[in-house]
Amino acid sequence: MTVRAMRSTAQRVQALQAEAKELENEILALVRQQAPELLGLLGVGPITAAQILVSWSHQGRFRSEAAFASFAGVSPIPASSGLTNRHRLNRNGDRQLNRAMHTITLIRMRLDPSTKTYVARKITEGKTSRDAQRCLKRVICRQIFKILERSDRNRLDNVEELAQAA
């Protein structure tokens, strides 16, 4: 009975893995259709890109890059006291978007040489590794915001051109 139960469990795991792969391929196709520029960024895969697009929703939802960063939970919050001047992590905002940003940050810190030098520079400036990671999340958020704003404008221009041609 144990062998039968293990075999049944293994078959279910394989079926679920195949289904997950199919769904990921569908998500990849949708992301390529909406914002292919996101997939060009290091650390951004189909799942994180999909989460970013879901949280982004549409152009004009955020009035600025700072508002998007605050929504993502990557904006710094002042935590100064007396002569100490520091910031802490923002625990508010869209937690799934924050998790996507965190995943991108970890991948870049591990693989990207320019990110490694950025983090090393922040640490030599006197920041802790967590503070350096917070700063890096903010930089990544700024980069993603610019890409999303640009891609939405390009999509709107294409729609307007099609409308004028018709």
C-alpha positions as CSV (number, residue, x, y, z in Angstrom):
1,M,0.0,0.0,0.0
2,T,2.9,2.4,0.7
3,V,4.3,1.9,-2.8
4,R,0.9,2.4,-4.3
5,A,0.4,5.6,-2.3
6,M,3.9,6.9,-3.3
7,R,3.3,6.1,-6.9
8,S,-0.1,7.9,-6.9
9,T,1.5,10.9,-5.2
10,A,4.3,11.0,-7.7
11,Q,1.8,10.9,-10.6
12,R,-0.1,13.8,-9.1
13,V,3.1,15.8,-8.7
14,Q,4.0,15.2,-12.3
15,A,0.6,16.2,-13.5
16,L,0.6,19.4,-11.4
17,Q,4.1,20.2,-12.7
18,A,3.0,19.8,-16.3
19,E,-0.1,22.0,-15.6
20,A,2.1,24.7,-13.9
21,K,4.4,24.7,-16.9
22,E,1.5,25.2,-19.3
23,L,0.1,28.0,-17.3
24,E,3.5,29.7,-17.1
25,N,3.8,29.5,-20.9
26,E,0.3,31.2,-21.2
27,I,1.4,33.9,-18.8
28,L,4.6,34.3,-20.8
29,A,2.6,34.8,-24.0
30,L,0.4,37.4,-22.3
31,V,3.4,39.3,-20.8
32,R,5.1,39.4,-24.2
33,Q,2.0,40.8,-25.7
34,Q,1.5,43.6,-23.0
35,A,5.1,44.6,-22.0
36,P,7.9,42.6,-23.7
37,E,10.4,45.2,-22.4
38,L,10.0,43.8,-18.8
39,L,11.2,40.4,-19.8
40,G,14.4,42.0,-21.1
41,L,15.4,43.1,-17.6
42,L,17.7,40.9,-15.5
43,G,15.8,39.0,-12.8
44,V,12.4,39.5,-14.3
45,G,10.7,36.3,-15.4
46,P,7.1,35.7,-16.6
47,I,5.7,35.4,-13.1
48,T,7.2,38.5,-11.7
49,A,6.5,40.4,-14.8
50,A,2.8,39.3,-14.6
51,Q,2.6,40.5,-11.0
52,I,4.1,43.8,-11.9
53,L,1.6,44.2,-14.8
54,V,-1.3,43.2,-12.6
55,S,-0.3,45.7,-9.9
56,W,0.4,48.4,-12.5
57,S,-3.0,48.1,-14.1
58,H,-2.9,51.0,-16.5
59,Q,-1.1,54.2,-17.4
60,G,-2.1,57.1,-15.3
61,R,-2.9,55.1,-12.2
62,F,0.2,56.5,-10.5
63,R,1.0,60.2,-10.7
64,S,4.7,59.6,-10.3
65,E,7.5,57.1,-9.8
66,A,7.4,57.9,-6.1
67,A,3.8,57.0,-5.9
68,F,4.5,53.7,-7.6
69,A,7.4,53.0,-5.2
70,S,5.1,53.8,-2.3
71,F,2.5,51.4,-3.6
72,A,5.1,48.7,-4.1
73,G,6.3,49.2,-0.5
74,V,9.8,50.1,-1.5
75,S,9.8,53.8,-0.6
76,P,12.0,54.7,2.3
77,I,10.4,55.8,5.6
78,P,12.3,58.2,7.7
79,A,13.3,56.7,11.1
80,S,15.6,59.4,12.3
81,S,16.1,60.3,15.9
82,G,18.3,63.1,17.3
83,L,21.5,63.2,15.3
84,T,20.9,59.8,13.7
85,N,19.6,60.1,10.1
86,R,18.4,56.9,8.7
87,H,15.4,55.2,6.9
88,R,13.6,52.0,7.3
89,L,11.7,49.6,5.1
90,N,8.2,50.4,4.2
91,R,5.9,47.5,5.3
92,N,2.8,49.0,3.5
93,G,1.7,48.7,-0.1
94,D,1.0,45.8,-2.4
95,R,2.8,42.8,-0.8
96,Q,2.8,40.7,-3.9
97,L,4.4,43.5,-5.9
98,N,6.9,44.0,-3.1
99,R,7.7,40.2,-3.2
100,A,8.3,40.5,-7.0
101,M,10.6,43.4,-6.4
102,H,12.4,41.4,-3.7
103,T,12.9,38.5,-6.0
104,I,14.3,40.7,-8.8
105,T,16.6,42.3,-6.2
106,L,18.0,39.0,-4.9
107,I,18.6,37.7,-8.5
108,R,20.4,40.9,-9.5
109,M,22.5,40.9,-6.3
110,R,23.6,37.3,-7.1
111,L,24.2,37.6,-10.9
112,D,24.7,41.2,-12.0
113,P,28.2,42.6,-11.6
114,S,27.0,46.3,-11.7
115,T,24.5,45.5,-9.0
116,K,27.2,43.9,-6.9
117,T,29.3,47.0,-7.2
118,Y,26.3,49.2,-6.4
119,V,25.6,47.2,-3.2
120,A,29.3,47.2,-2.3
121,R,29.4,51.0,-2.8
122,K,26.4,51.5,-0.5
123,I,27.9,49.3,2.2
124,T,31.2,51.3,2.0
125,E,29.1,54.5,2.4
126,G,28.1,53.1,5.8
127,K,24.7,51.5,5.0
128,T,23.9,48.0,6.2
129,S,23.3,45.3,3.7
130,R,19.5,45.6,4.3
131,D,19.7,49.3,3.7
132,A,21.6,48.7,0.5
133,Q,19.0,46.2,-0.6
134,R,16.3,48.8,0.2
135,C,18.1,51.3,-2.0
136,L,18.4,48.8,-4.8
137,K,14.7,48.0,-4.7
138,R,14.0,51.6,-5.1
139,V,16.3,51.8,-8.1
140,I,14.7,48.8,-9.7
141,C,11.2,50.2,-9.1
142,R,12.3,53.5,-10.8
143,Q,13.6,51.5,-13.8
144,I,10.4,49.4,-14.0
145,F,8.2,52.5,-13.8
146,K,10.0,54.2,-16.7
147,I,9.6,51.0,-18.8
148,L,5.9,50.7,-18.1
149,E,5.2,54.4,-18.8
150,R,7.1,54.2,-22.1
151,S,5.5,51.0,-23.2
152,D,2.0,52.3,-22.4
153,R,2.7,55.4,-24.4
154,N,3.9,53.4,-27.4
155,R,0.9,51.2,-27.2
156,L,-1.4,54.2,-27.2
157,D,0.4,55.7,-30.1
158,N,0.0,52.5,-32.1
159,V,-3.7,52.4,-31.3
160,E,-4.1,56.0,-32.4
161,E,-2.2,55.3,-35.7
162,L,-4.4,52.4,-36.4
163,A,-7.5,54.5,-35.7
164,Q,-6.3,57.2,-38.1
165,A,-5.5,54.7,-40.8
166,A,-9.0,53.2,-40.6
